[in-house]
Amino acid sequence: MATESAPPFFGEAILILTAAVVAVPLAKRLGLGSVVGFLAAGIAIGPFVLDLVSDPQEILHVAELGVVLLLFVIGLELEPARLWRMKGDIFGLGTCQVLLSGTVLTGALLLAGYSRSPAIIAGFGLALSSTAFALQILQERGQLSTSYGQRSFGILLLQDMAIVPLLALIPILAPSAGPSTTSEVVQEVGVTIAAVAGVIVSGRYLLTPFFSFLAASRAREVMLTAALLVALGSAGIMHAVGLSMALGAFLAGVMLAESSFRHTLEADIEPFRSLLMGLFFIAIGMALDLRLVAENWLLIALGVVLVMAVKGMLLWVLARVFGSSNSDALKIAVTLPQGGEFAFVLFTAAISAQVLAQSAAMLLISVVILTMLLTPLACAGHDMIAARLQKRGVETDFIEEFSAAVPTVLVIGFGRFGMVVAQMLTSEDIAITAIDMKPERIAYARKLGYKVFYGDATRPDVLAAAGGEDAVLIALCIENDQVMAKAIELIRARFPGAKLFCRATDRAHALDLKRLGVDYQIRETFESGVAFSRAALEELGIDHDRIVEIEADVRRRDEERLELQMREGMFAGSDKLHQVTPRSRGRASDDHREAGE
C-alpha cells in the first residue's frame, strides 16, 4: 500500500522539536538559559551548519506570532495599581536607561558610518535587554524578590513597553514608504486612529461581556479559542492599517488588564506564547549567517564590548542616581547589559521596511546573541569577585531579601463565605487576590468594589497566574467538595509553602478535610449556629459567664466527636450531643447560695 505524503512542514517540525529538546536542557545545565539553547538549536540545524532546514524565513513568519502573544501577555500584566507602585523604577529609571543607552549607542553607530535611520533603529534596539533572559537569571538565583531584582524588573517592564513606539517608528523612517499627498496622509492618519480607537473601545466595553457569556458555558476550549481570537484579531486589525501586529495585541492586553478574566487568559495563552517564542529564537538562530560572522569577527567583537560596556556603565550610574546601593547597582549592571529578544523583532521589521540592510541586521543580531552568551559569565565573575572581597573583610554591601510589608492571600471562591473572609483580611490591609468560576458572582462582587477574577481552582497555571507562588495563605471557600479535593491536591504539589485554609460544607466534608491534612477547616454553619444559640441563651436570661462556659464545652465536645468519627465512623460519639454542660465549682456554689437566700 502506498504511503500518503507527510503534511507540510512535518519533517521540519520533527527536526526543530528534536533540536530544542537536546539543546535547551544542555544550555540550562551550563547555566546559559533556555533562550541561548533555542538559539543554539537554530544555529545547528540551520542552513549555515547542518543545513537540515533550508528556509528559516518561512518558519520565522509563523514564529512571529509568539512575539504577538508575548506583547498580549505583557499588556495583561500592566495593571494600573501595579504600575503605580513601581512608577519610579519603570517610568523614571527605565525611561532614562532606554533613552540614554539608545542615544549613546546611536551616536556610536553614526560615528562608525551608519546613516541616520539605521543608526536610530540599531542603537535603540541594542538598548533593550532580554526580559526572558534576565528574569530567568534572577529566578534561577532566587533573587527576583530582592530589592535589585524588583528594580531590574521595573527596567525590563519599561523596555517591554518601549518596543511599541519603536516598532511604530519604523514606518516613519522607512524610505518612500508613506503616502505622497496631503489627502493620503490625512486618510492614513484617520484610519490608524480609527483602528486604535476601535481596539481600545472594544477591549474596554465589549470583551468582558463577551468572555462572561463564554464562561457560562464552562467549556475551557472555547475560552482558549476566544483568548487566541482576541490577541490575534487585534493584531490583525493593526496589521490591516499598516501598523505592528504586536501593537494591536499589546493594546488588547492592556484593555483586559483589569478584567476579571485576566489570569485565566494569561494561563491559556502562556503555553502557545512559550512554544512560539522558542520557535522564534530557533528561527533567528537558523537565520544567523556564520560565514558573515567569521568574515567580520573583529567588528562584531568590538560591538559586543561597546554594547555591554555602555549599557553596564549607564545602568550602574542610573541605579546609583535613583537610590540603589553600590552592590545593587553593580548587580543590575551585570544582569541587564545584554541585547534582548525584542532587538530581533525590531531588526526583522526594519529589514522588511528597508530601514536596515540584511547584512547589517545580521551583524547586529550576532552582537545581541553574543551579549546574551556572555551575561551569565559576567554574573559569575561578579559573584566570584564579591566572594573574594568578602573573605578579605571588604564591605561589599550585599543586598538583603526583599520582604513585603504585609502577607498576601489567595481567596478561591467568592460567595457569601468568601466575601466575609475578604472583608476581614482587607480590614487589616492584607493584600488579597480573589478568583471564582461564576461570572454573575464576579459581576456582583465587582459592583460592591471587590476585584475578583475568573479562574478555575483545579488549574495550577491559573492559580500561578493569580499569584499562588507568592501567597502566604490560600483560602479555599468554594462549595463543591470534589472540586475542593482536586484543588487541595494540586495546591499541595505546586505551592507547598502556602498555608491551606478550607471551608467545609458539612460535618462529613470537615472529616474529609482533616484526613487530607489541611492547615485549618471550619464548617460553614457551625460558627453561625453557635452565635445564634448564644443570642438565644441571652434572651432566655442565662448568665453571661454560664453562656461562655456552655460554648467552650460545646466546642470541646465537638472536637472530641470529630476525633472519634475520624477513627470509628460517622455516628461515633453521638452521646456527646446530649450531654449537659457541668457547672464549675465556683458557679455551682454561687447558685446554691442564691437559692438559700
C-alpha positions as CSV (number, residue, x, y, z in Angstrom):
1,M,0.0,0.0,0.0
2,A,1.4,3.4,-1.0
3,T,2.0,5.7,1.9
4,E,0.5,9.1,1.9
5,S,2.7,12.1,1.8
6,A,3.5,13.8,5.1
7,P,1.8,17.1,6.0
8,P,3.6,20.3,5.1
9,F,6.5,21.2,7.5
10,F,6.1,17.8,9.2
11,G,9.7,16.9,8.8
12,E,10.9,20.3,9.8
13,A,8.7,20.2,12.9
14,I,10.3,16.9,14.0
15,L,13.8,18.4,13.4
16,I,13.0,21.6,15.3
17,L,11.5,19.8,18.3
18,T,14.4,17.3,18.4
19,A,16.9,20.1,18.3
20,A,15.1,22.0,21.0
21,V,14.8,19.1,23.5
22,V,18.5,18.4,23.1
23,A,19.9,22.0,23.1
24,V,17.7,23.7,25.7
25,P,18.4,21.2,28.6
26,L,22.1,21.3,27.8
27,A,22.1,25.1,27.8
28,K,20.3,25.3,31.1
29,R,22.7,22.7,32.6
30,L,25.6,25.0,31.6
31,G,23.8,28.0,33.2
32,L,23.2,29.8,29.9
33,G,19.4,29.7,29.9
34,S,16.7,28.4,27.6
35,V,16.9,31.3,25.2
36,V,20.6,30.5,24.4
37,G,19.6,26.9,24.0
38,F,16.9,27.7,21.4
39,L,19.4,30.0,19.5
40,A,22.0,27.2,19.5
41,A,19.4,24.7,18.3
42,G,18.5,27.0,15.4
43,I,22.2,27.6,14.5
44,A,22.9,23.9,14.5
45,I,20.0,22.8,12.2
46,G,20.1,26.0,10.0
47,P,21.5,26.4,6.5
48,F,24.9,27.5,7.7
49,V,25.8,24.4,9.8
50,L,23.9,21.1,9.2
51,D,21.6,22.6,6.6
52,L,18.6,20.5,7.8
53,V,16.2,23.4,7.3
54,S,16.9,25.5,4.3
55,D,14.3,28.3,4.5
56,P,14.2,29.8,8.0
57,Q,12.1,32.8,6.8
58,E,9.0,30.6,6.3
59,I,9.3,29.4,9.9
60,L,10.0,33.0,11.1
61,H,6.7,34.2,9.7
62,V,4.8,31.7,11.9
63,A,7.1,32.2,14.9
64,E,6.5,35.9,14.9
65,L,3.1,35.1,16.4
66,G,5.0,34.3,19.6
67,V,6.0,37.9,19.8
68,V,2.4,39.0,19.3
69,L,1.3,36.8,22.1
70,L,4.2,37.9,24.3
71,L,3.0,41.6,23.9
72,F,-0.6,40.5,24.7
73,V,0.6,38.8,28.0
74,I,2.7,41.9,28.8
75,G,-0.3,44.1,28.3
76,L,-2.4,41.8,30.6
77,E,0.2,42.3,33.4
78,L,0.2,46.1,33.2
79,E,-2.5,46.6,35.8
80,P,-2.6,50.3,36.8
81,A,-2.2,49.7,40.5
82,R,0.9,47.6,39.9
83,L,2.4,50.2,37.6
84,W,1.7,52.9,40.2
85,R,3.6,51.0,42.9
86,M,6.7,50.7,40.6
87,K,6.3,54.0,38.8
88,G,9.7,55.3,39.9
89,D,11.6,52.3,38.7
90,I,9.5,51.9,35.5
91,F,9.0,55.4,34.2
92,G,12.0,57.0,35.9
93,L,14.9,54.6,35.9
94,G,13.6,52.5,33.0
95,T,12.9,55.5,30.7
96,C,16.3,57.1,31.5
97,Q,18.1,53.8,30.7
98,V,16.4,53.4,27.3
99,L,16.8,57.0,26.2
100,L,20.5,57.4,27.4
101,S,21.6,53.9,26.2
102,G,19.8,54.3,22.9
103,T,21.2,57.8,22.3
104,V,24.8,56.8,23.2
105,L,24.7,53.7,21.0
106,T,23.1,55.6,18.2
107,G,25.8,58.2,18.4
108,A,28.5,55.5,18.3
109,L,26.9,53.9,15.2
110,L,26.7,57.3,13.5
111,L,30.4,57.7,14.1
112,A,31.0,54.3,12.7
113,G,29.4,55.3,9.4
114,Y,25.8,54.3,9.7
115,S,23.2,56.7,8.2
116,R,20.6,58.3,10.5
117,S,17.6,55.9,10.2
118,P,19.5,52.6,10.6
119,A,21.6,54.1,13.4
120,I,18.5,55.1,15.4
121,I,16.8,51.7,15.0
122,A,20.0,49.8,15.7
123,G,21.0,52.0,18.7
124,F,17.7,51.8,20.4
125,G,17.2,48.1,19.6
126,L,20.6,47.4,21.3
127,A,19.5,49.5,24.3
128,L,16.8,46.9,25.1
129,S,17.7,44.0,27.4
130,S,16.3,40.4,27.3
131,T,13.2,40.1,29.6
132,A,13.1,36.3,29.2
133,F,16.9,36.0,29.7
134,A,17.3,38.4,32.7
135,L,14.2,37.2,34.5
136,Q,15.4,33.6,34.1
137,I,18.8,34.5,35.7
138,L,17.0,36.3,38.6
139,Q,14.6,33.3,39.2
140,E,17.3,30.7,39.0
141,R,19.4,32.6,41.5
142,G,16.3,33.2,43.7
143,Q,16.9,37.0,43.6
144,L,13.8,38.2,41.8
145,S,12.2,39.3,45.1
146,T,15.3,41.2,46.2
147,S,15.4,45.0,46.0
148,Y,17.7,44.9,43.0
149,G,15.6,42.2,41.4
150,Q,12.5,44.3,41.7
151,R,14.3,47.3,40.3
152,S,15.6,45.2,37.4
153,F,12.1,44.0,36.7
154,G,10.9,47.6,36.5
155,I,13.5,48.5,33.9
156,L,12.6,45.4,31.9
157,L,8.9,46.3,32.1
158,L,9.6,49.7,30.6
159,Q,11.8,48.2,27.9
160,D,9.0,45.8,27.0
161,M,6.7,48.8,26.6
162,A,9.3,50.7,24.7
163,I,9.2,48.2,21.8
164,V,5.7,49.5,20.9
165,P,6.8,53.1,20.0
166,L,10.0,51.7,18.4
167,L,8.0,49.5,16.1
168,A,5.7,52.4,15.3
169,L,8.8,54.4,14.4
170,I,9.9,52.1,11.6
171,P,7.3,53.1,9.0
172,I,8.2,56.8,9.7
173,L,11.9,56.1,9.0
174,A,11.2,53.8,6.0
175,P,12.3,55.2,2.7
176,S,9.4,56.1,0.3
177,A,7.0,54.0,2.5
178,G,4.5,56.7,3.3
179,P,1.8,58.5,1.3
180,S,2.8,61.2,-1.0
181,T,-0.1,63.7,-0.9
182,T,-1.7,65.6,2.0
183,S,-5.1,63.9,1.5
184,E,-3.4,60.5,1.6
185,V,-1.6,61.5,4.8
186,V,-4.8,62.6,6.4
187,Q,-6.6,59.5,5.3
188,E,-3.9,57.2,6.6
189,V,-3.7,59.0,10.0
190,G,-7.5,58.8,10.2
191,V,-7.6,55.1,9.5
192,T,-4.8,54.5,12.0
193,I,-6.6,56.5,14.8
194,A,-9.9,54.7,14.0
195,A,-8.2,51.3,14.2
196,V,-6.5,52.1,17.5
197,A,-9.7,53.6,18.9
198,G,-11.7,50.5,17.7
199,V,-9.3,48.1,19.6
200,I,-9.4,50.3,22.7
201,V,-13.2,50.7,22.8
202,S,-13.8,47.0,22.0
203,G,-11.4,45.9,24.7
204,R,-12.9,48.3,27.3
205,Y,-16.6,47.7,26.7
206,L,-17.2,44.6,24.7
207,L,-14.6,42.0,25.7
208,T,-15.7,41.5,29.4
209,P,-19.3,40.8,28.4
210,F,-18.0,38.6,25.6
211,F,-15.9,36.4,28.0
212,S,-18.7,36.4,30.6
213,F,-21.0,34.9,28.0
214,L,-18.4,32.3,27.1
215,A,-17.6,31.5,30.7
216,A,-21.2,30.5,31.4
217,S,-20.7,27.5,29.0
218,R,-17.9,26.1,31.3
219,A,-16.1,25.0,28.1
220,R,-12.4,25.6,28.6
221,E,-11.6,25.0,24.9
222,V,-14.0,27.8,24.0
223,M,-12.3,30.2,26.4
224,L,-8.9,29.2,25.0
225,T,-10.1,29.8,21.4
226,A,-11.5,33.2,22.4
227,A,-8.3,34.3,24.0
228,L,-6.3,33.5,20.9
229,L,-9.0,35.2,18.8
230,V,-8.8,38.4,20.8
231,A,-5.0,38.5,20.7
232,L,-4.6,37.6,17.0
233,G,-7.7,39.5,15.9
234,S,-6.4,42.8,17.5
235,A,-3.0,42.1,15.9
236,G,-4.8,41.6,12.5
237,I,-6.6,44.9,12.8
238,M,-3.4,46.8,13.4
239,H,-1.7,44.9,10.5
240,A,-4.5,45.8,8.2
241,V,-3.9,49.5,8.6
242,G,-0.1,49.2,8.3
243,L,0.9,49.2,12.0
244,S,2.6,46.5,14.0
245,M,0.7,43.3,14.9
246,A,2.4,43.4,18.3
247,L,0.9,46.9,18.9
248,G,-2.7,45.5,18.4
249,A,-2.1,42.6,20.8
250,F,-0.5,44.9,23.3
251,L,-3.5,47.3,23.3
252,A,-5.9,44.4,23.7
253,G,-3.9,43.1,26.7
254,V,-3.9,46.5,28.4
255,M,-7.6,46.8,27.9
256,L,-8.1,43.4,29.7
257,A,-5.6,44.1,32.4
258,E,-8.3,44.9,34.9
259,S,-10.8,42.3,33.6
260,S,-11.9,39.5,35.9
261,F,-10.7,37.1,33.2
262,R,-7.1,38.3,33.2
263,H,-5.5,35.4,35.0
264,T,-7.3,32.7,33.0
265,L,-6.4,34.4,29.7
266,E,-2.8,34.6,30.7
267,A,-2.7,31.0,31.7
268,D,-4.5,29.9,28.5
269,I,-2.1,32.0,26.3
270,E,1.1,31.1,28.1
271,P,1.8,27.6,26.5
272,F,1.3,29.0,23.0
273,R,3.4,32.0,23.8
274,S,6.3,30.0,25.2
275,L,6.2,27.5,22.3
276,L,6.1,30.1,19.6
277,M,8.7,32.3,21.3
278,G,11.0,29.3,21.4
279,L,10.3,28.7,17.7
280,F,11.1,32.4,17.1
281,F,14.5,32.1,18.8
282,I,15.2,28.9,16.8
283,A,14.3,30.7,13.5
284,I,16.6,33.6,14.4
285,G,19.4,31.1,15.1
286,M,18.8,29.5,11.7
287,A,19.0,32.9,10.0
288,L,22.4,33.7,11.5
289,D,25.0,33.7,8.8
290,L,28.1,32.3,10.4
291,R,30.2,33.0,7.4
292,L,29.3,36.6,7.7
293,V,30.3,36.5,11.4
294,A,33.6,34.8,10.6
295,E,34.4,37.5,8.0
296,N,33.6,40.3,10.4
297,W,34.6,38.8,13.7
298,L,36.6,41.9,14.8
299,L,33.7,44.3,14.1
300,I,31.3,42.0,16.0
301,A,33.7,41.7,18.9
302,L,34.0,45.5,19.2
303,G,30.2,45.7,19.0
304,V,29.8,43.3,21.9
305,V,32.3,45.2,24.1
306,L,30.7,48.5,23.2
307,V,27.1,47.4,24.0
308,M,27.9,45.7,27.3
309,A,30.3,48.4,28.4
310,V,27.9,51.3,27.6
311,K,24.8,49.6,29.0
312,G,26.6,48.3,32.1
313,M,28.1,51.7,32.9
314,L,24.9,53.6,32.4
315,L,22.9,51.1,34.4
316,W,25.3,51.4,37.3
317,V,25.2,55.2,37.2
318,L,21.5,55.5,36.8
319,A,20.8,52.9,39.6
320,R,23.0,54.9,41.9
321,V,21.3,58.1,41.0
322,F,17.9,56.5,41.7
323,G,19.0,55.4,45.2
324,S,20.4,51.9,44.8
325,S,23.3,50.8,46.9
326,N,26.7,50.2,45.2
327,S,26.2,46.4,45.4
328,D,22.6,46.6,43.9
329,A,23.8,48.9,41.1
330,L,26.6,46.5,40.2
331,K,24.2,43.6,40.2
332,I,21.8,45.4,37.9
333,A,24.7,46.3,35.6
334,V,25.8,42.7,35.2
335,T,22.3,41.3,34.9
336,L,20.9,43.7,32.1
337,P,23.8,44.6,29.8
338,Q,22.8,42.1,27.1
339,G,20.8,42.8,24.0
340,G,17.2,41.4,24.0
341,E,14.7,39.3,22.0
342,F,12.9,42.5,21.0
343,A,16.0,43.6,19.1
344,F,15.4,40.6,16.8
345,V,11.8,41.7,16.4
346,L,12.9,45.3,15.7
347,F,15.6,44.4,13.3
348,T,13.5,41.9,11.4
349,A,10.8,44.6,11.0
350,A,13.4,47.1,9.9
351,I,14.7,44.7,7.2
352,S,11.1,44.3,5.8
353,A,10.7,48.1,5.8
354,Q,14.1,48.5,4.1
355,V,15.4,50.6,7.0
356,L,18.2,48.1,7.7
357,A,20.2,46.1,5.2
358,Q,20.2,42.3,5.7
359,S,23.9,42.2,6.2
360,A,23.9,45.0,8.8
361,A,21.0,43.4,10.7
362,M,22.8,40.0,10.8
363,L,25.9,41.7,12.3
364,L,23.7,43.4,14.9
365,I,21.8,40.1,15.7
366,S,25.2,38.4,16.1
367,V,26.2,41.1,18.7
368,V,22.9,40.6,20.6
369,I,23.4,36.8,20.7
370,L,27.0,37.0,22.0
371,T,26.0,39.5,24.7
372,M,23.4,37.0,25.8
373,L,26.0,34.3,25.9
374,L,28.4,36.5,28.0
375,T,25.9,37.7,30.5
376,P,25.9,34.6,32.7
377,L,29.7,34.7,32.7
378,A,29.6,38.4,33.8
379,C,27.2,37.4,36.7
380,A,29.5,34.6,37.7
381,G,32.5,36.9,37.6
382,H,30.8,39.4,39.8
383,D,29.9,36.7,42.3
384,M,33.5,35.5,42.4
385,I,34.9,38.9,43.0
386,A,32.3,39.7,45.6
387,A,33.1,36.4,47.5
388,R,36.8,37.1,47.5
389,L,36.3,40.7,48.8
390,Q,34.1,39.3,51.5
391,K,36.8,36.8,52.6
392,R,39.2,39.7,52.8
393,G,36.9,41.6,55.1
394,V,36.0,44.2,52.5
395,E,32.5,45.6,52.9
396,T,30.5,44.5,49.8
397,D,27.1,45.9,50.8
398,F,25.3,42.7,49.9
399,I,21.6,43.1,49.4
400,E,19.0,41.7,51.8
401,E,16.0,39.8,50.7
402,F,13.0,42.0,49.9
403,S,10.0,41.2,52.1
404,A,6.6,42.6,51.6
405,A,5.1,44.8,54.4
406,V,2.1,42.5,54.6
407,P,1.4,38.9,53.6
408,T,-0.6,38.0,50.5
409,V,-3.6,35.7,50.5
410,L,-5.3,34.0,47.6
411,V,-9.1,33.6,48.2
412,I,-10.7,30.9,45.9
413,G,-14.5,31.1,45.8
414,F,-16.2,34.5,46.4
415,G,-19.7,33.7,47.5
416,R,-21.1,34.9,50.8
417,F,-18.5,33.0,52.8
418,G,-15.5,34.1,50.7
419,M,-16.7,37.7,50.8
420,V,-16.7,37.8,54.6
421,V,-13.2,36.3,54.6
422,A,-12.1,39.0,52.2
423,Q,-13.7,41.7,54.3
424,M,-11.8,40.6,57.5
425,L,-8.5,40.3,55.7
426,T,-8.7,43.7,53.9
427,S,-9.7,45.3,57.2
428,E,-6.1,44.6,58.3
429,D,-4.9,45.9,54.9
430,I,-3.8,42.4,53.9
431,A,-3.4,42.1,50.1
432,I,-5.7,39.5,48.6
433,T,-6.4,38.1,45.1
434,A,-9.8,36.5,44.7
435,I,-10.9,34.1,41.9
436,D,-14.3,32.5,41.2
437,M,-15.8,30.4,38.4
438,K,-19.3,32.1,38.3
439,P,-19.4,35.2,36.0
440,E,-22.6,36.5,37.7
441,R,-21.0,36.3,41.1
442,I,-17.9,38.1,39.8
443,A,-20.0,40.9,38.4
444,Y,-21.9,41.2,41.6
445,A,-18.7,41.4,43.7
446,R,-17.2,44.0,41.4
447,K,-20.3,46.2,41.8
448,L,-19.5,46.1,45.5
449,G,-16.0,47.2,44.9
450,Y,-14.2,43.9,45.1
451,K,-11.7,42.9,42.4
452,V,-12.5,39.3,41.6
453,F,-11.0,37.3,38.7
454,Y,-12.4,34.5,36.7
455,G,-10.5,31.3,37.3
456,D,-10.7,27.5,37.8
457,A,-9.4,26.3,41.2
458,T,-8.3,23.0,39.6
459,R,-5.9,24.6,37.1
460,P,-2.4,25.1,38.5
461,D,-1.5,27.5,35.7
462,V,-4.4,29.8,36.6
463,L,-3.6,29.7,40.3
464,A,0.1,30.5,39.5
465,A,-1.0,33.4,37.3
466,A,-3.2,34.7,40.1
467,G,-0.2,34.7,42.5
468,G,-0.3,31.3,44.1
469,E,3.5,31.1,44.2
470,D,3.7,34.2,46.3
471,A,0.7,33.6,48.6
472,V,1.4,33.0,52.2
473,L,-2.1,31.6,52.7
474,I,-4.7,30.1,50.3
475,A,-8.3,30.2,51.4
476,L,-10.5,27.6,49.7
477,C,-14.0,29.0,50.1
478,I,-15.7,27.0,47.3
479,E,-18.9,25.0,47.8
480,N,-18.1,21.9,45.6
481,D,-16.4,19.2,47.7
482,Q,-15.0,17.3,44.7
483,V,-13.5,20.5,43.2
484,M,-12.0,21.4,46.6
485,A,-10.4,17.9,46.9
486,K,-8.7,18.3,43.5
487,A,-7.7,21.9,44.3
488,I,-6.1,20.7,47.6
489,E,-4.1,18.1,45.8
490,L,-2.6,20.4,43.2
491,I,-2.0,23.2,45.7
492,R,-0.1,20.9,48.0
493,A,2.0,19.8,45.0
494,R,2.5,23.1,43.3
495,F,2.5,25.6,46.2
496,P,3.8,23.7,49.3
497,G,4.8,26.8,51.1
498,A,1.3,28.2,51.4
499,K,-0.9,27.5,54.4
500,L,-4.2,26.0,53.3
501,F,-7.5,27.1,55.0
502,C,-10.7,25.4,53.8
503,R,-14.4,26.0,54.2
504,A,-16.3,22.7,55.0
505,T,-19.8,22.4,53.7
506,D,-20.9,19.9,56.4
507,R,-19.5,17.6,59.0
508,A,-18.7,14.8,56.6
509,H,-16.7,17.2,54.5
510,A,-14.9,18.5,57.6
511,L,-13.8,14.9,58.3
512,D,-12.5,14.6,54.7
513,L,-10.5,17.8,55.0
514,K,-9.0,16.7,58.3
515,R,-7.9,13.4,56.6
516,L,-6.3,15.5,53.8
517,G,-4.3,17.3,56.4
518,V,-5.3,20.9,55.6
519,D,-3.9,23.5,58.0
520,Y,-7.4,24.7,59.1
521,Q,-11.0,23.8,58.3
522,I,-14.3,25.1,59.6
523,R,-17.9,24.1,58.9
524,E,-19.7,27.0,57.2
525,T,-22.8,26.7,59.5
526,F,-21.1,25.9,62.8
527,E,-20.0,29.3,63.9
528,S,-23.3,31.0,62.8
529,G,-25.2,28.2,64.8
530,V,-23.1,28.9,67.9
531,A,-23.6,32.7,67.6
532,F,-27.4,32.1,67.1
533,S,-27.6,29.9,70.1
534,R,-25.6,32.3,72.3
535,A,-28.1,35.1,71.5
536,A,-31.0,32.7,72.3
537,L,-29.5,31.8,75.7
538,E,-29.0,35.5,76.5
539,E,-32.7,36.2,75.6
540,L,-33.7,33.3,78.0
541,G,-31.9,35.1,80.8
542,I,-28.9,32.8,81.2
543,D,-26.0,34.4,82.9
544,H,-23.1,35.6,80.6
545,D,-20.4,33.5,82.4
546,R,-22.6,30.4,82.1
547,I,-23.1,31.0,78.3
548,V,-19.3,31.3,77.9
549,E,-18.9,28.0,79.9
550,I,-21.5,26.3,77.7
551,E,-19.9,27.5,74.4
552,A,-16.5,26.3,75.5
553,D,-17.9,22.9,76.5
554,V,-19.8,22.5,73.2
555,R,-16.7,23.3,71.2
556,R,-14.7,20.8,73.2
557,R,-17.2,18.1,72.8
558,D,-17.5,18.8,69.0
559,E,-13.7,18.4,68.6
560,E,-13.7,15.2,70.6
561,R,-16.6,13.9,68.5
562,L,-14.7,14.7,65.3
563,E,-11.7,12.8,66.5
564,L,-13.9,9.8,67.3
565,Q,-15.5,10.0,63.9
566,M,-12.1,10.0,62.2
567,R,-11.3,6.7,63.9
568,E,-14.7,4.9,64.2
569,G,-17.1,6.3,61.6
570,M,-19.7,8.9,61.1
571,F,-22.0,8.0,64.0
572,A,-19.3,7.6,66.7
573,G,-19.6,9.9,69.7
574,S,-23.3,10.7,69.2
575,D,-23.7,10.6,73.0
576,K,-21.7,13.8,73.3
577,L,-24.5,15.7,71.5
578,H,-26.8,15.2,74.5
579,Q,-24.6,15.9,77.5
580,V,-25.4,18.8,79.9
581,T,-22.5,21.1,80.5
582,P,-21.4,20.7,84.1
583,R,-21.2,23.8,86.2
584,S,-17.9,25.0,87.5
585,R,-17.5,24.5,91.3
586,G,-17.5,28.3,91.9
587,R,-20.5,28.8,89.7
588,A,-22.5,26.0,91.5
589,S,-21.8,27.3,95.0
590,D,-23.0,30.8,93.9
591,D,-26.2,29.3,92.6
592,H,-26.8,27.4,95.9
593,R,-26.1,30.5,97.9
594,E,-28.6,32.5,95.8
595,A,-31.2,29.7,96.3
596,G,-30.7,29.7,100.1
597,E,-31.3,33.4,100.2
